Each structure stands twice: as C-alpha cells, then as structure tokens.
Amino acid sequence: MTRLREEDILDISDSLKEYDQKLVNQTGKSLAEIAAHAIGSSGKRIYELHRANPVGVVPITSGEGIINGFSRSVQKIIEFMGFTSFVTGLKDVGGLAEAVEKGAKVVFLADDDHFVAINMANGKVVDNGEATGKGYAAALDLMSGGLRDKEVLLIGAGPVGAGAAAFMSAHGAKIFVYDVNREQAENLLETVPGMQIVRDFYEALPQYKLILDATPAAEIIGKEYIGEDTMIAAPGIPLGLSQECLPLISDRLVHDALEIGVATMLFDVLT
Ligand code: 2YJ
C-alpha cells in the first residue's frame, strides 16, 4: 500500500466543491451519491439518521508518523458530506479516548498499513482499501451508464481490487482481472467467481474501454491505449496513466487521493 504524501492531499480541503462538481459532470452524481451507490443505500437516509452524531478523526504517529494535512483532509471530506466532524487535539491512544469522550460515534484513523473507520456503537470496522474499490467501481458504473454485461479490465487484485470486483460482479459486469502476482488474482477468483484472469497485460489493455486501475504502479498506461470512449476509474496513488494521457481522457478519468474512499467508508460504516 502506498503511503500518501503531503503533496497528494494538499489541495483537498479547498477544492471539495469543485471536485464534487467534476464528479457530477462525469458521472451525473455527487460524491455523496457515488458513496451511497457504492454501498447500495440511500445517502439521504444515512444523513437523516446519523448527521447529529459527530465523527472523530485521530492523528496517528506510529510508523512513519503524521502526514501533514491528512487528518484535516479526512475531516473536511466528512464535513463536506454534511456531517459534524472534528480532529482530536491529542494523538494516538489519547486521541482515541478524546474522540470517545467528545461523543464520536464514528472514528477514522490511519497508520502506514491500515486506514479504518470504526462505528463505536456497533463495532463495525470498514477498511479504506475495500471501500475505495467499491466507491470507484460505483463511479465507473455511473460514468459508463451501467456495467451490466460490459467488459471491464480490473488491474490489481489487492484490497482495492477486491472491493471493486465485489461491486462490479454484483452489478453484472464481465470482469477480466490482471495482477503482476498471478496468485493474488487467482485468490480473488475464489471469492468473486466468474471473473477471468488476464495473462498478458499489454496484449489485453487495448481490448478494453472500461478500466479500473486498482494498483499503485505508476504510468503503466500510455496514451496509445486511450481511445475516444475509454473510461478509467483509477484510485491508485501514484496514477497509473502517463502524463500525456491526461488531456485525452480528463473528462472520462475519475481519480483522487482520498475523497471517494473516505466518503464510501463513512456511509459503509454507518449502515
Ligand atoms: O495520522 C496520520 O497523519 C498518519 N498516520 C496517516 C497515515 C496515512 N496512511 C496511509 O497513507 C496508508 N498507506 C493508507 C492510505 C490509503 C489511502 N487510499
């Protein structure tokens, strides 16, 4: 799992409105509506039931330590979705205690290996990887006018790929999965049956118009693979597309560092 860098998240707080509008233009739905679609629930209903309950975000110093702006960005995304949220003044164990004392019903916290949302009322734990996969698959579903019976190339069979595969399979997509680690792709096939494994990535790539890039591999997709109707949902950081692809696909590329993942975690942990 890639560790986010300060520059990956620098602009999130100030550009949420703009990003939300971009998502509406691309998918017809807002960030909150994409998250609701990802978990198959009504965002309005979740909001009505839970908006009064504060969400705490706890900075964690373990491992490589605090990423400047990380907790604030998570908190701002939650706030943008209409929920009361706060970053604790204390970090680590003290921060968790502070969040609970201040009445947080949901707590978000991340170290270098895990990023989770915990529902303190019922013990539900949602992992960022799986939620991110579901959220991006929901965005691709909306952007493409529905994935049913359509072929999708899923790149990466880790936690993000697994979340995406679960959503896409439930929505009737024909999934073709590639992972550099063949065994990882085979393992995913056991939990999400009906997918097919792709053996040669660059032989397969030109055959797909719909791509879900769930890998942290940089610049694996060059501009020669971008057609007029190519649509890509790419949660991975760094981005899997080369810089020259961007002008060719910007309105058909969904990509962010945190927003869709955090929004989906919030709705998922509350249902
Ligand atoms: O609290 C902090 O500031 C840090 N402990 C945050 C650490 C953030 N964690 C990561 O970047 C992980 N590698 C997972 C992020 C997954 C995003 N999709």
Boltz pocket constraint, residues with backbone or C-beta under 6 A from the ligand:
constraints:
  - pocket:
      binder: B
      contacts: [[A, 1], [A, 2], [A, 3], [A, 4], [A, 58], [A, 59], [A, 60], [A, 61], [A, 62], [A, 65], [A, 66], [A, 67], [A, 68], [A, 70], [A, 71], [A, 110], [A, 111], [A, 112], [A, 113], [A, 114], [A, 115], [A, 128], [A, 129], [A, 132], [A, 235], [A, 257], [A, 261]]
      max_distance: 6.0
